[in-house]
Amino acid sequence: MKENPLEQQEIILNASRQEVKEKFGRMFDDNDNEKLRSKINNFTAQLRFIEQSELPFNKEEMIESLQRSATTPTKEEFLTHILSALEPLIMLKIKQPKIFGILERRSILN
């Protein structure tokens, strides 16, 4: 039986979301508020490549949303904010991995 490409893409998308939840969930668990804010700020600094791109989503809003997420009181709220903020990047990574890879490499080189 041949797999449906849309179903396959949805599986990959859900796995990517879960990966983000796990990574940022550990970040939330392992840090107090000040350390968490610092880690979020470091992460947003790494997203410079978004600001330099011509991607069709609000880059500034994404970064602001990530920074606001560090002030949420519960892990569940924190992860909801993180997933919402990063959804455009998750989609880009899944739907256009070559473009995402180029932008990611540019970020590393700059």
Backbone bond lengths (Angstrom), bond angles and torsions (degrees), N, CA, C in turn:
res aa  C-N    CA-C-N  psi(-1)  N-CA   C-N-CA  omega(-1)  CA-C   N-CA-C  phi
1 M - - - 1.436 - - 1.527 109.92 -
2 K 1.314 117.31 129.93 1.451 123.34 -177.91 1.528 109.90 -80.78
3 E 1.352 116.01 135.70 1.458 120.33 -179.38 1.524 110.71 -78.18
4 N 1.303 115.85 143.23 1.450 123.11 177.85 1.537 108.41 -77.11
5 P 1.342 117.87 124.71 1.476 120.04 -179.09 1.532 113.37 -59.30
6 L 1.324 117.51 -34.85 1.465 119.96 178.71 1.523 111.15 -67.92
7 E 1.312 116.37 -39.96 1.460 119.86 177.30 1.526 110.38 -65.05
8 Q 1.311 115.49 -40.78 1.464 120.74 178.90 1.528 110.20 -62.91
9 Q 1.319 116.79 -42.20 1.462 121.63 178.75 1.533 110.59 -64.01
10 E 1.325 116.98 -39.76 1.465 121.75 178.56 1.525 110.84 -64.72
11 I 1.312 117.44 -38.74 1.467 121.74 177.56 1.531 109.94 -63.01
12 I 1.316 116.08 -44.76 1.467 120.84 179.17 1.524 110.52 -65.33
13 L 1.318 116.77 -41.47 1.461 122.04 179.04 1.526 110.91 -61.06
14 N 1.329 116.41 -46.90 1.468 120.25 178.93 1.525 111.75 -64.12
15 A 1.330 116.94 -37.18 1.463 120.36 177.37 1.529 110.62 -65.94
16 S 1.316 117.02 -38.30 1.467 120.78 177.76 1.520 111.25 -65.80
17 R 1.317 116.68 -41.66 1.472 120.51 177.11 1.530 110.19 -62.07
18 Q 1.316 116.07 -42.98 1.465 120.45 -179.85 1.529 110.30 -63.84
19 E 1.317 116.77 -39.49 1.462 121.06 178.15 1.535 110.66 -61.15
20 V 1.330 116.27 -43.34 1.467 121.04 177.87 1.528 109.93 -62.86
21 K 1.325 116.95 -44.78 1.464 120.77 179.94 1.527 111.22 -60.48
22 E 1.318 116.80 -42.93 1.458 120.28 -179.04 1.525 111.38 -66.87
23 K 1.321 116.47 -45.65 1.470 120.80 -179.00 1.527 110.66 -61.88
24 F 1.323 116.68 -50.60 1.452 119.45 -177.87 1.524 111.99 -75.25
25 G 1.318 117.73 -26.39 1.459 120.79 174.47 1.515 110.63 -63.69
26 R 1.321 117.20 -43.05 1.471 121.08 176.42 1.530 109.97 -63.46
27 M 1.327 115.67 -39.60 1.458 120.18 178.59 1.530 109.93 -59.96
28 F 1.324 116.94 -43.12 1.465 121.68 179.56 1.524 110.42 -65.48
29 D 1.333 117.10 -44.80 1.463 121.82 -177.12 1.525 113.05 -65.19
30 D 1.321 116.25 -34.67 1.461 120.96 -171.27 1.523 114.50 -89.03
31 N 1.309 118.52 -1.13 1.460 119.04 -171.66 1.516 113.30 -136.41
32 D 1.332 114.08 151.07 1.459 118.91 169.73 1.532 107.31 -82.05
33 N 1.320 116.71 176.08 1.467 120.49 -173.95 1.526 113.65 -57.28
34 E 1.329 117.17 -42.66 1.462 119.29 -177.73 1.531 111.09 -67.45
35 K 1.320 116.87 -43.02 1.466 120.13 178.19 1.530 110.57 -65.81
36 L 1.326 115.98 -37.60 1.464 119.82 179.11 1.530 109.91 -63.79
37 R 1.333 117.07 -45.70 1.471 120.29 177.70 1.523 110.60 -59.10
38 S 1.313 116.07 -41.42 1.461 120.53 179.68 1.528 111.05 -62.94
39 K 1.326 116.96 -43.44 1.469 120.38 179.30 1.530 111.21 -66.41
40 I 1.322 116.77 -39.53 1.468 119.80 177.69 1.529 109.61 -64.96
41 N 1.328 117.41 -41.63 1.467 120.38 178.20 1.526 111.00 -63.05
42 N 1.325 117.31 -40.39 1.467 120.42 176.66 1.527 110.78 -63.00
43 F 1.332 115.81 -41.51 1.464 119.94 178.90 1.521 110.96 -63.60
44 T 1.335 117.32 -45.32 1.467 119.44 -179.00 1.524 111.14 -65.85
45 A 1.329 116.99 -31.35 1.467 119.71 176.32 1.529 110.42 -63.44
46 Q 1.319 117.09 -32.04 1.460 121.41 178.48 1.528 111.96 -72.96
47 L 1.315 116.36 -14.53 1.466 120.21 -178.79 1.531 112.14 -88.35
48 R 1.315 116.82 19.71 1.468 120.83 178.48 1.515 111.71 -52.47
49 F 1.312 115.78 -35.95 1.462 119.58 -176.55 1.521 111.96 -59.81
50 I 1.319 117.87 -25.45 1.466 120.38 178.26 1.519 109.26 -68.18
51 E 1.319 115.52 -44.81 1.461 120.04 -178.58 1.527 111.60 -62.23
52 Q 1.320 116.61 -31.17 1.458 121.23 -178.32 1.524 112.48 -85.25
53 S 1.295 116.86 -9.87 1.464 120.20 -177.14 1.521 110.79 -89.08
54 E 1.298 114.05 170.55 1.459 120.49 175.80 1.524 109.98 -110.29
55 L 1.305 115.90 36.61 1.458 120.79 -178.93 1.523 110.06 -71.60
56 P 1.320 116.08 145.58 1.470 120.04 -173.44 1.531 114.71 -83.76
57 F 1.305 117.48 50.00 1.455 120.14 172.06 1.520 109.04 -145.28
58 N 1.316 115.60 162.48 1.457 121.51 -173.05 1.531 110.01 -78.34
59 K 1.310 115.19 100.86 1.457 120.94 -176.31 1.524 112.00 -68.18
60 E 1.317 115.77 -41.74 1.462 120.27 -179.45 1.532 110.55 -62.99
61 E 1.314 116.12 -41.67 1.463 120.86 178.62 1.527 110.82 -62.57
62 M 1.324 116.75 -38.73 1.465 121.13 179.01 1.525 110.31 -61.93
63 I 1.304 116.23 -47.15 1.464 120.63 -178.14 1.527 110.40 -66.43
64 E 1.319 117.51 -42.70 1.471 120.80 177.87 1.530 110.98 -62.23
65 S 1.309 116.66 -40.54 1.463 120.90 179.58 1.530 110.50 -64.58
66 L 1.318 116.78 -40.58 1.467 120.46 177.04 1.522 110.41 -61.93
67 Q 1.308 116.65 -43.53 1.461 120.05 -179.35 1.530 111.38 -66.67
68 R 1.326 117.04 -38.03 1.474 120.44 177.32 1.531 111.33 -66.61
69 S 1.307 116.91 -29.80 1.471 119.77 -177.27 1.520 112.01 -60.86
70 A 1.317 117.22 -27.71 1.465 120.60 -178.70 1.521 112.42 -67.56
71 T 1.320 117.67 -13.70 1.467 120.49 -178.91 1.529 112.53 -98.44
72 T 1.316 117.60 1.30 1.463 119.65 -179.48 1.525 109.37 -74.82
73 P 1.336 116.73 140.45 1.471 120.18 -172.32 1.529 115.41 -77.69
74 T 1.320 118.47 -25.36 1.464 118.73 -176.41 1.525 110.53 -118.86
75 K 1.306 114.28 156.47 1.456 120.41 179.34 1.532 110.88 -61.96
76 E 1.330 116.09 -41.00 1.468 120.01 -178.92 1.537 111.04 -61.15
77 E 1.330 116.48 -46.29 1.474 120.05 178.03 1.526 110.82 -63.73
78 F 1.325 115.74 -42.08 1.459 121.57 178.87 1.525 110.70 -56.55
79 L 1.335 116.35 -49.99 1.461 120.36 -178.34 1.527 112.12 -66.84
80 T 1.313 117.23 -34.43 1.467 120.81 176.35 1.526 109.93 -62.20
81 H 1.338 116.98 -45.16 1.468 121.20 178.60 1.526 111.24 -63.78
82 I 1.327 115.66 -44.21 1.470 120.24 -178.79 1.527 110.62 -61.87
83 L 1.321 116.67 -49.05 1.471 119.74 -179.09 1.522 111.46 -62.20
84 S 1.301 116.56 -40.70 1.461 120.56 179.07 1.529 110.33 -63.55
85 A 1.319 116.62 -44.35 1.463 120.64 -179.04 1.523 112.05 -65.99
86 L 1.321 116.82 -38.89 1.466 120.72 -174.35 1.525 114.72 -91.33
87 E 1.318 117.47 -3.18 1.470 120.68 -177.60 1.539 112.71 -53.25
88 P 1.333 119.46 -43.47 1.478 117.71 178.43 1.527 113.13 -60.63
89 L 1.319 117.19 -36.66 1.469 119.89 178.03 1.518 111.67 -71.58
90 I 1.326 116.46 -38.56 1.465 120.31 177.73 1.532 109.30 -61.21
91 M 1.325 115.69 -45.12 1.467 119.97 179.48 1.526 111.33 -63.54
92 L 1.318 116.47 -42.41 1.466 120.33 179.17 1.527 110.22 -61.96
93 K 1.318 116.32 -44.04 1.467 120.68 -179.66 1.524 111.42 -60.22
94 I 1.328 117.10 -37.38 1.461 121.59 -177.93 1.529 111.64 -81.21
95 K 1.324 116.42 -46.58 1.466 120.09 -172.98 1.524 113.76 -83.66
96 Q 1.327 116.56 -28.42 1.463 119.46 -179.03 1.534 109.29 -138.24
97 P 1.330 116.67 66.93 1.462 119.96 -174.54 1.526 113.80 -61.67
98 K 1.318 117.93 -30.12 1.470 119.39 179.41 1.524 110.74 -66.50
99 I 1.331 116.21 -44.62 1.469 120.09 178.69 1.527 109.78 -64.53
100 F 1.322 116.47 -44.49 1.461 120.34 178.82 1.527 110.09 -58.75
101 G 1.325 116.93 -44.62 1.459 121.39 179.59 1.522 112.61 -61.16
102 I 1.326 116.22 -41.67 1.468 120.17 178.18 1.530 110.26 -63.02
103 L 1.319 116.27 -46.92 1.461 119.87 179.63 1.525 111.72 -63.15
104 E 1.325 115.80 -39.36 1.461 120.53 179.28 1.526 110.57 -64.50
105 R 1.330 117.25 -43.48 1.464 120.65 178.55 1.523 111.27 -64.01
106 R 1.314 117.00 -40.49 1.465 120.67 177.56 1.515 110.26 -59.93
107 S 1.310 116.42 -39.89 1.462 121.13 -179.86 1.522 110.28 -63.24
108 I 1.307 116.65 -41.65 1.467 121.49 -178.54 1.525 110.22 -67.21
109 L 1.328 116.20 -37.32 1.458 119.99 -177.17 1.512 113.69 -76.96
110 N 1.319 117.83 -25.23 1.481 120.74 -177.18 1.502 112.05 -83.27
